[in-house]
Amino acid sequence: MQKVYKECYTLDKRCYEQYGLTEDILMEHAASGMAAYIRQNFEKNSSILIVSGTGNNGADGTVLARQLHGEYDVCLHLPFGVKSPMARIQLERAQMLGVKIADTLEDADVIVDALLGAGLNKLLNDETIHILQQLNSFEGHKIACDIPTGVSAEGLMPIAFKADVTLTMGARKEALYLDENKDEVGEIRCIDLGVSAQMYAMPTQTYVLGKEDIKLPSRTTQNAHKGNFGHAALFCGEKEGAGIIAGMASASFGAGLTTLVVHENITPPPYLMHATVVPDNTTALAIGMGLGGHFESEFLEKYVLHSHLPIVLDADAFLSKELLSVLEQKDREIVITPHPKEFTILWKLLTGEELSVAEVQSRRFEMVRMFNAKYPHVTFLLKGANTLIMQEEQLYINPLGCAKLSKGGSGDVLSGLIVALLAQGYTGLEASIQASLALVTVANNYKGSSYAMLPTDIIDEVARLENT
């Protein structure tokens, strides 16, 4: 788990004021981190094209050119000249060493984008767009210095540098984890700037999750029985397949008992129970997956609204003001798991404010914080390429998702995984984090074609997670 910030200017400023480091020193370390990556991955004398802008991000690129000159065939391109004082100083140093300055762009083994970096807040001009089109057409390994040009905190510009790896400086920035930027940033690595990450960092309430953060509901006590692992009850509605899939996921992720609450006879797998009421020994509920209008208000009022059991709300639950009234219950573990379209629907029901899916996607961090301000006790999981999970002002980013999950039923599996953990006594936040990590881990483990994974494949992979 790593810290994430909206911006790092404050952190840089502390280095200047408290640690006596200068802009120049930070710049040398930024370039050294990039140089180390190149040295580790590319043989000496490989060709390196560095495209630098007018400011300090461009100066980082110019320092990199100086540091690699002599070991590699380095070519520095400055399409707009230099403007900032540090950029001028660094260019003079590079020229004194004999770094080659090129007037045109040519493909190379390594291509470094140091044009704009963080803080982009205006549209790209035509010349920058043309440069990015050229760079993206090249075959070389593409490295973005800090943040790919064209990527911003407000989402993707009409075009951006498509990096294989982003070497971000000092600490991770939120802009790197917007869904709209996922395909452009590539792999994200963080470079220290002359002090350790622990000394550079400041307190934050935003974190990015990693593979190392997954903790499975493994059973280590041998003297145990099914009652030790809870009883999950999932409402199975008009589209019964959704409820059955969620129930299968729940059973596979450790719930001692799983019951489908049904309105009429169904034929689930034999290891799933089904009943027309919520069993008395239930320890967690899930509702919404394929629900439709299957259950009468009196039934929902008795078994959902008047219950204090931990609950997952998903899918059709976001169409119901009645079910959404659960959000007001502050003494209850509540998890909601909308995708962006469902969020626009539930937000309108809750507030009357209309949002477009495009707005939600370009302002994902703002959206989860906006919801959290209204319902801080609720665990809010916003699905997406980078899943966001927030509760009580703590925001967690799961960046490990992949396109294999872009298929109906994946969300039903997620709800089943979450309710299984709630049934076993996890908090809403921990259940959401761990279920989300399990989901993306098994998707990445799936060996079939990228387009072929079924919800049942995910569930099968969940059963093998402990042994991978």
Secondary structure, 3 states (H helix, E strand, C coil): CEEEECCCHHHHHHHHHHHCCCHHHHHHHHHHHHHHHHHHHCCCCCEEEEEECCCHHHHHHHHHHHHHECCEEEEEECCCCCCCHHHHHHHHHHHHHCCEEECCCCCCCEEEEECCCCCCCCCCCHHHHHHHHHHHHCCCEEEEECCCCCEECCEECCCCCCCCEEEEECCEEHHHHCHHHHHHHCEEEEECCCCCHHHHCCCCCEEECCHHHCCCCCCCCCCCCHHHHCEEEEECCCCHHHHHHHHHHHHHCCCCEEEEECCCCCCCCCCCEEECCCCCCCCEEEECCCCCCCCCHHHHHHHHHCCCCCEEECHHHHHCHHHHHHHHCCCCCEEECCCHHHHHHHHHHHHCCCCCHHHHHHCHHHHHHHHHHHCCCCEEEECCCCEEEEECCEEEEECCCCHHHCCCCHHHHHHHHHHHHHHCCCCHHHHHHHHHHHHHHHHHHCCCCCCCCCHHHHHHHHCCHHHC
